[in-house]
Amino acid sequence: MASAVLSQSMLSPLSSSSSPISKKTLENALPLSVSVKQPLRFSRSHLFSAHSKRAHKSFIVNSAADDSAAAEIPIELRYPAFPSVMDINQIREILPHRFPFLLVDRVIEYTPGVSAVAIKNVTINDNFFPGHFPERPIMPGVLMVEAMAQVGGLVMLQPEVGGSRENFFFAGVDKVRFRKPVIAGDTLVMRMNLVKLQKRFGIAKMEGKAYVGGEVVCEGEFLMAMGSS
């Protein structure tokens, strides 16, 4: 019925009053509608929020994957050894010290006349632990300073620098601070940098820091004296 009414109204002129269409008939008729889809609009905040959520979810997934991969690697295989730029035999060729006073085990970074980084493996077998202290083995601070001075000697005891193992001496220290105790089982990592060299007077000023596990345990300024050969 609705289609008949519509067809009749379409054939009749709009100005014609011979076959008027009642309001009720129009209400019952099927409407002719055209649906127009509006374009989707996204603000910058919406796009940034969606991107942030995806990135956060990806970070969580990657972190979980990394943690699971690390958990599968046995702990004895996770940590690489320190590099060996200079081993104990090469150190003995430069430093005049010997047991029990040679306190440098390995050099892991070395620039002659500029800087050096070396390690001292602190073990319960070190001869100073029975007396310092029997119930709490702590490396004496003066020996940490001596070990750092020996690393400084490795920096300076080179022909191009002018040093000689026969006439190179530890002349003094200043501003030394001990931050944390060093105990048996620690690895003492020492860095010594040349700050100033006065060849005329044979004096070298150096700065040093010692670390255990990435934390500073000792630091200070050092003076080295080079005598004439």
Disulfide bonds with the S-S distance in Angstrom:
none
